[in-house]
């Protein structure tokens, strides 16, 4: 049996970043927490994950997934880890970052609502095939992850608009917290939460995410 292909994401330096794992943060913008029916109170961040091979490249199509009638978009800053990190202090956390990108944490919202209601895991809602669109990664040196507008349009209409400055947990704090739970290693990606304005997608939608100073990502739902 041949080994499965290594999922990768292209970089602005002409190489490819090998994806090891994909972690995601839930409810990291107050306005999004409120729109999902929660009170944002800076409780410690919580994490879920997607398989590495859920990655969809910038510009590639996203197949509408099975088992749902409510596929939703979430535009997020993606952090690409480039150095091992276990129990890393907040002050040193950004030293572990190789670079950044713009990603879509696609969600089967109806399955997530059911999982919440029944106290079940989110895997089926979050970790399905092609659920992680990730744009070209830019090296960390040129990026300040503490501020920058975050936007998502569908067919050119603005759906989500926020700012990295509105994150409840900063990128450094999120890396530090996650590194207390698992040993982060080169190849790990971290999706850092979405601003408010999440909503449904249908086949044919052109979805574009942008973060100032980072880049963009584009996919068509087919
Ligand atoms: Mn998300």
Boltz pocket constraint, residues with backbone or C-beta under 6 A from the ligand:
constraints:
  - pocket:
      binder: B
      contacts: [[A, 24], [A, 25], [A, 26], [A, 74], [A, 76], [A, 105], [A, 191], [A, 193], [A, 194]]
      max_distance: 6.0
